[in-house]
Amino acid sequence: MTAALSVTVALSLHEADLADGARVVGNIYSSDGSGATHRNVVFPCGTSAEPARYEVTPGPYVVSATLPSGVVLSKDAEATEGADTPVTLRTAPSPYESHSWQYLMGNIEPYGAYHDGEKIPMPRSRGSRSGVWDKGGLIPPGHAVWVGDPKATSWHFTSMLALAEMPGRQPVALGIARSAPHSVASLELGDSAARLYRFGPQGPVDQHGKPTLGGPTGPRQFLVVSLAGTEHLVTLPAPWDSAQIEVLVNERQSPTGSAVSVTVRDSRVGPALAYMARGAFDAAAALVRDTEELLFGTMENTLAAVAGAYILVGSELTERPQRWDPWLDQLRERFDWLSDGSVLWAMRHLRRAHTEKEHLAARDALIEACDRGVPLFTLGLSRLVHGLSEFPDDPVCARRLDQARRLSWHVDNREPFVIVALRGRQQ
């Protein structure tokens, strides 16, 4: 006896760059205990995505999906012998189609919070619309400052701590930029109090994905935004191959509590990062395990490879050698501007260390990571703090641990990429 369930999650993602939809993780359980079970399987999400087909034995089933936002969808289904039964899981709608990716990731409220009833979420304050400063004065409301070519020292701990702890007279963007920073207007989409910015490999793009600015780019890129009187230094994970990076600046109350959220419009790794940020490593791993070769083969998309490595290292609890272990060596050796490679190597080797020599090798990688600069991924910063704490009597580690801890107090740990809240600038 054979039957099949073909599953999709219906949520319009609206944009051409997501024509194939996103991928989310779910389960198929037999209601009466006699049928097949599929755990941590991948379902497509999007109105034009092809359904995922899973063979089962005939009988009653419960199909469920946990979205990156944490929302759980479920539906009963009856698998019939010799038939392919469609199962569509439906979400509550996004408040605006343009914000559907942010809604899927859990960064914005559902449709009803904006359009049903009178209690519409209010912006945090009038001051949240005050903009940020650049060389020419006050930037208009709804704008931010893109620093595509920062100084190499701008992502070092000393520099970021100075910005976070000591109010300065110079505008943040000017202080960290090597080439001139640029004012960027938010996209004219949806709600002005939940404004979107998008970036391609070479910088800001419009709502159709066309570049709006030129200029040199460095190995790291930043965005400086202002919200409720506080400036935020936002790490942009760019370039990310051809995928767009999306930043939501939410003047209303976000479901996660994060005022600024950064996501990658990558059908698999984007949702995987959202699962990872919420601690759901098994779900995140389900999305990247079958794309290991794609992520690590040539490492042309360096940041996607790093994201995959964080998920694989975080979800692997044994000491057994893995086929991706040599890729960690490459991430550490080939990309010395990216401290995450050293952090990942240290994480993996601390877990497997049994001798003093092995512990010291992990220690050296942690020190190397600190000296290369602040990790791009928030998980990297927290793992750096955790790893350095393993060497409390080592003065070299203790100094770096102090820096990493102090910076972590200014970083939003709910977000996958490092976002530093800065103190106000002196007038």
C-alpha positions in Angstrom: 0.0 0.0 0.0 1.4 3.4 -1.0 0.2 6.9 -0.6 1.7 10.4 -0.4 1.2 13.8 1.2 2.3 16.8 -0.8 2.8 19.7 1.6 3.1 23.5 1.1 3.0 26.5 3.5 0.9 29.2 1.9 2.4 32.7 2.4 2.8 35.1 -0.4 6.5 36.3 -0.4 5.5 38.8 -3.1 9.0 39.5 -4.5 10.6 38.2 -7.7 13.9 37.4 -5.9 11.9 34.8 -3.9 10.0 33.2 -6.8 10.9 29.7 -5.5 9.7 30.6 -2.0 11.4 29.8 1.3 12.0 26.6 3.2 10.7 25.8 6.6 10.8 22.7 8.9 8.0 20.5 10.0 6.8 17.0 10.9 4.4 14.4 9.6 2.9 12.1 12.3 0.5 9.2 12.1 -2.6 10.0 14.1 -3.3 6.4 15.0 0.3 5.4 15.4 0.2 2.9 12.5 1.6 5.0 9.7 4.9 6.5 8.7 6.6 9.4 10.6 8.7 12.1 9.0 10.5 14.3 11.5 12.4 17.5 10.8 11.6 17.5 7.1 11.6 20.5 4.8 8.4 22.1 3.5 8.3 24.9 0.8 6.8 28.2 1.8 5.3 30.5 -0.9 2.4 30.6 -3.2 4.4 29.5 -6.3 6.6 26.9 -4.6 6.4 23.3 -5.7 5.0 21.1 -2.9 7.2 18.7 -1.0 6.1 15.1 -1.5 6.4 12.5 1.2 5.4 8.8 0.8 3.4 7.4 3.7 1.1 4.4 4.3 -2.6 5.1 4.0 -4.3 6.5 7.1 -4.8 9.6 9.1 -1.9 12.1 9.8 -1.1 15.3 11.5 1.1 17.6 9.4 2.8 20.5 11.2 5.3 23.2 10.5 7.2 25.5 12.8 8.0 28.7 11.1 11.2 30.7 11.8 9.1 33.1 13.8 8.2 30.3 16.2 4.5 30.1 15.0 3.3 26.5 14.7 0.9 25.5 12.0 -0.9 22.1 11.8 -3.5 20.3 9.8 -5.2 16.9 9.8 -4.9 14.9 6.5 -6.1 11.6 5.3 -3.6 9.7 3.1 -5.5 7.5 0.5 -4.0 4.5 -1.1 -2.7 5.2 -4.6 -3.3 8.9 -4.3 -1.2 12.0 -3.7 -3.1 14.1 -1.1 -2.3 17.9 -1.1 -1.9 19.5 2.3 -1.7 23.3 2.6 -0.8 24.9 5.8 -1.9 28.5 6.0 -0.5 31.3 8.1 -2.1 34.5 9.3 -1.3 37.2 6.6 1.6 39.6 6.8 0.6 43.2 7.6 2.0 44.2 4.2 3.1 42.0 1.3 6.3 43.9 1.1 7.0 42.9 4.7 6.2 39.2 4.3 9.8 38.0 4.6 10.2 39.9 7.9 6.8 38.4 9.0 8.0 34.9 8.2 11.1 35.5 10.3 9.1 36.8 13.2 10.2 40.4 13.1 6.9 42.1 12.6 3.3 41.7 13.9 0.6 39.9 11.8 -2.0 41.7 9.7 -4.5 42.0 12.5 -2.3 44.2 14.7 -2.2 46.8 11.9 -5.6 46.6 10.3 -8.1 45.1 12.6 -9.6 47.2 15.4 -8.4 50.5 16.8 -5.3 49.5 18.9 -2.7 49.8 16.2 0.9 49.5 17.6 2.4 52.9 18.1 5.9 54.0 17.3 8.3 54.1 20.2 8.6 57.9 20.3 8.7 61.0 18.1 12.5 61.0 18.6 12.7 57.7 16.7 12.0 59.6 13.5 14.9 62.1 14.1 17.4 60.5 11.7 21.1 60.4 12.1 23.9 62.8 11.5 26.4 63.0 8.7 28.8 65.6 7.3 26.0 67.7 5.9 23.8 67.8 9.0 20.7 66.0 10.0 19.6 63.2 7.6 15.9 63.3 6.8 13.4 61.0 8.6 13.4 57.5 7.1 17.0 57.6 6.0 20.1 55.7 7.3 23.8 55.9 6.5 25.5 53.1 4.5 29.2 52.6 5.2 30.2 50.3 2.3 33.9 50.8 2.7 34.8 51.1 6.4 38.3 51.4 7.9 39.9 48.1 8.7 40.0 49.0 12.4 36.3 49.8 12.5 35.3 46.2 13.4 38.1 45.8 16.1 37.0 45.5 19.7 38.7 48.7 20.7 37.0 50.8 18.1 33.5 49.3 18.6 33.8 49.6 22.4 34.8 53.3 22.0 31.6 53.9 20.0 29.4 52.0 22.3 30.7 53.3 25.6 32.0 56.8 25.0 29.8 59.5 23.3 31.8 61.2 20.5 31.5 64.5 18.8 32.1 63.1 15.3 29.3 61.4 13.5 29.6 57.6 13.7 29.5 57.0 10.0 32.3 59.5 9.3 34.4 58.0 12.1 34.4 54.5 10.8 34.4 55.2 7.0 37.4 55.0 4.7 35.5 56.1 1.7 32.6 58.5 1.9 29.4 57.1 3.6 26.0 57.6 1.8 22.6 58.5 3.0 20.0 55.9 2.1 16.3 56.3 2.0 14.0 53.5 3.1 11.9 51.8 0.5 8.5 53.3 0.1 6.7 50.1 1.0 4.2 49.3 3.7 4.4 51.3 6.8 6.7 54.3 7.4 7.1 53.2 11.1 8.3 49.8 10.0 10.8 50.8 7.3 12.7 48.5 5.1 16.2 48.9 3.5 17.6 46.4 1.0 21.2 45.8 -0.1 22.8 43.8 -2.9 26.5 42.8 -3.3 27.5 46.4 -4.1 25.3 48.3 -1.8 21.7 49.7 -1.5 19.0 48.5 -4.0 15.5 49.7 -4.7 12.4 47.6 -4.3 13.0 46.0 -7.7 16.5 45.0 -6.7 18.3 47.6 -8.9 21.3 49.3 -7.3 20.8 52.9 -6.2 24.3 53.8 -5.3 27.8 53.1 -6.5 31.1 53.3 -4.7 33.8 51.1 -3.3 33.0 48.3 -0.9 35.3 46.6 1.7 35.2 43.2 3.3 32.7 44.4 5.9 29.7 46.8 5.4 27.7 48.7 8.0 24.5 50.7 8.3 24.0 53.4 10.9 20.4 53.9 11.9 18.6 56.0 14.6 15.7 54.8 16.6 14.2 56.4 19.7 17.2 58.6 20.2 19.7 55.7 20.0 22.0 55.1 17.1 22.6 51.5 16.1 25.7 50.2 14.2 24.3 47.4 12.1 26.6 44.7 10.6 25.4 43.9 7.0 26.2 40.3 5.9 27.3 41.5 2.5 28.0 40.4 -0.1 25.8 37.3 0.1 26.2 36.0 -3.4 23.2 37.3 -5.4 20.8 37.3 -2.4 19.5 40.6 -1.0 20.0 41.6 2.6 17.0 43.2 4.2 17.0 45.5 7.2 13.8 46.3 9.2 13.9 49.3 11.4 10.7 48.9 13.5 9.6 51.9 15.4 6.6 49.9 16.6 7.0 47.0 19.1 8.5 44.0 17.3 7.3 40.5 18.3 10.9 39.7 19.2 11.6 43.0 21.0 14.3 43.8 18.5 14.2 47.4 17.2 16.5 46.6 14.2 16.5 43.2 12.4 18.7 42.0 9.6 17.8 39.0 7.4 19.1 37.4 4.2 16.6 36.7 1.5 18.1 33.3 0.9 15.5 30.6 0.6 17.3 28.1 2.9 20.0 29.8 4.9 17.8 32.9 5.7 15.2 30.8 7.6 18.0 28.6 9.0 19.6 31.7 10.6 16.3 32.7 12.2 15.9 29.2 13.6 19.5 29.4 14.9 18.9 32.8 16.5 16.0 31.3 18.5 18.1 28.3 19.6 16.3 25.8 17.3 19.5 24.2 15.9 17.9 21.0 14.9 15.5 22.9 12.6 18.3 25.0 11.3 20.4 21.9 10.6 17.6 20.3 8.7 17.8 23.1 6.2 21.6 23.2 5.6 22.6 19.5 5.9 21.6 18.6 2.4 23.3 21.7 1.0 26.7 21.2 2.6 28.6 20.9 -0.7 26.8 23.9 -2.1 27.8 26.0 1.0 31.4 24.8 1.4 32.4 23.5 -2.1 34.1 26.6 -3.4 33.3 28.9 -0.5 32.5 31.6 -3.1 29.7 32.7 -0.8 31.9 33.0 2.3 29.3 34.3 4.7 26.8 31.5 3.8 29.5 29.0 4.5 30.2 30.6 7.9 26.4 30.5 8.6 26.2 26.9 7.7 29.3 26.1 9.9 27.7 27.8 12.9 24.6 25.6 12.5 26.5 22.4 11.9 29.0 22.9 14.8 26.2 24.1 17.1 24.0 21.0 16.3 26.8 18.4 16.5 27.1 17.3 20.1 29.5 14.4 19.6 33.3 14.3 19.2 33.2 12.1 16.1 35.1 13.5 13.1 32.8 15.0 10.5 33.3 15.5 6.8 33.0 19.3 7.3 35.9 19.5 9.8 38.4 20.3 7.1 36.2 23.2 5.9 36.6 24.8 9.3 40.3 24.8 8.7 39.8 26.6 5.5 37.4 29.2 7.0 40.1 30.0 9.6 43.0 30.1 7.2 41.6 31.8 4.1 39.6 34.7 5.5 41.8 36.5 8.0 39.5 39.6 8.0 36.6 37.4 9.4 37.1 36.4 13.0 34.2 34.0 12.8 36.4 31.3 11.1 38.7 31.3 14.1 35.8 31.2 16.5 34.3 28.2 14.8 37.6 26.4 14.8 38.0 27.0 18.5 34.4 26.0 19.3 34.9 22.7 17.6 38.3 22.0 19.0 37.4 23.0 22.6 34.7 20.4 22.5 37.1 17.7 21.3 40.2 18.6 23.3 41.5 16.1 25.8 45.2 17.0 26.1 46.9 20.2 27.2 48.2 20.7 23.7 44.7 20.6 22.2 43.4 23.0 24.8 46.2 25.5 24.0 45.5 25.2 20.3 41.9 26.2 20.9 43.0 29.0 23.2 45.3 30.3 20.4 42.4 30.3 18.0 40.2 32.3 20.4 43.0 34.9 20.9 43.4 35.1 17.1 39.7 35.6 16.7 39.7 38.6 19.1 42.7 40.1 17.3 40.9 39.8 14.0 38.0 41.8 15.2 34.4 41.5 16.3 32.6 38.5 14.8 30.0 39.2 12.1 27.6 36.7 13.7 26.1 37.3 17.1 26.6 33.7 18.0 30.3 34.1 17.3 30.5 36.9 20.0 28.7 34.8 22.6 30.9 31.7 21.8 33.9 33.9 22.0 32.9 34.9 25.5 32.2 31.3 26.5 35.5 30.0 25.1 37.7 32.7 26.7 36.0 32.0 30.0 37.6 28.5 29.9 41.0 30.2 30.6 40.3 32.4 33.6 43.9 32.4 34.9 45.4 33.3 31.6 46.0 37.1 31.6 46.1 37.3 27.7 42.6 35.7 27.6 41.3 37.7 30.5 42.0 41.0 28.8 40.2 39.9 25.6 37.4 38.4 27.6 36.8 41.7 29.3 36.5 43.4 25.9 34.2 40.8 24.5 31.9 40.8 27.5 31.7 44.6 27.6 30.7 44.7 23.9 28.2 41.9 24.3 26.2 44.2 26.8 25.5 46.5 23.8 24.6 43.8 21.3 21.1 42.5 20.6 21.5 38.7 21.2 18.2 38.0 19.6 19.5 38.9 16.2 21.7 36.6 14.0 24.1 39.5 13.0 26.0 41.8 15.3 24.0 45.1 16.0 25.6 47.4 18.5 23.5 50.0 20.3 25.6 53.2 20.6 25.5 55.9 23.2 24.3 59.3 22.1 26.7 61.7 20.4 27.8 64.8 22.3 26.3 68.0 20.9 
